Amino acid sequence: MLAKKTSKNQITLPKPVAEAFPDAQYFDVRVQNNKILLMPVRIAPAESVLDGVREKMKKLGITPKDISGAIRWARRKRK
């Protein structure tokens, strides 16, 4: 399949490629070994990500006191 780059540096994905990723709205674009790689990404609202982190912390038994202690430990002066 061919895709042509426009004067505005845009490329339209060929229909079979677009149909292979029907839910993808965003792609991570990289150059690797002289090739362009497109990886579909899912953008999640920050709140849903935070909810997942909070749930995992709860399952692990991590408390606000643990977090405060970890912050103090990370900010301590090192000799």
Stockholm file with secondary structure:
# STOCKHOLM 1.0

chainA/1-79         MLAKKTSKNQITLPKPVAEAFPDAQYFDVRVQNNKILLMPVRIAPAESVLDGVREKMKKLGITPKDISGAIRWARRKRK
#=GR chainA/1-79 SS CCCCBCTTSCBCCCHHHHHHSTTCCEEEEEEETTEEEEEEECCCCHHHHHHHHHHHHHHHTCCHHHHHHHHHHHHSCCC
#=GC SS_cons        CCCCBCTTSCBCCCHHHHHHSTTCCEEEEEEETTEEEEEEECCCCHHHHHHHHHHHHHHHTCCHHHHHHHHHHHHSCCC
//
